[in-house]
Amino acid sequence: MDERFEKQLHFLIEVDQMKNVLRQTLLADGSRRENDAEHSWHFALTAMLLYEYAQDSRVDLSRVIKMALIHDLIEIYAGDTFAFDIQGNQDKEARERVAADRLFALLPPDQGQEIRSLWEEFDAMETPDSQYAAAIDRLQPFVNNSVTGGHTWKKNKITAAQVYQRMDMVRISAPRLWPFVEETIHREIEAGSILP
């Protein structure tokens, strides 16, 4: 095979490691922690099914799905950083940039640049596509936490203020879903899963 295909194949084999990167969030049935690959698939599917709730009509669903599929690839080298981990988030950006340099260089240059650009756009959360993607990226584990008795929130003693801050992109990019977020937070506070 030619060099381009060899690079693509090598990349695809390398990113298979994503299936081994465990997140804090449990599967909806509570049986185990989800991995990055499962999260990315669920994020992509959620983005597709809830697309009608995107606030901005310019949101390009195909780009959002691409972001969903690639947004956590760098975690195979950088590891998953829990959203509410203050210390871990201090050097997250630096760790992820090093991982991106290493990972995306495995691809043919045009594809490496395309994927890196999508990853950087997602991370910046400045475009309608990336804002909708960020909202859904936050909504997916939020739902899983809500159906597992607030497992991750309770385990890490997460406050309502922290959850509101994390979920604010839903208010911005998919405001029709915000009442669901607020109702869920209130219910989880009452259940003792989220600290007031």
Secondary structure, DSSP 8 states (H G I E B T S, - for coil): --HHHHHHHHHHHHGGGGGG-EEEEE-TTSSSEEEHHHHHHHHHHHHHHTGGG-S-TT--HHHHHHHHHHTTTTHHHH----TT-HHHHHSHHHHHHHHHHHHHTTS-HHHHHHHHHHHHHHHHT-SHHHHHHHHHHHHHHHHHHHHTTTHHHHHTT-BHHHHHHHHHHHHHH-GGGHHHHHHHHHHHHHHTSSB-
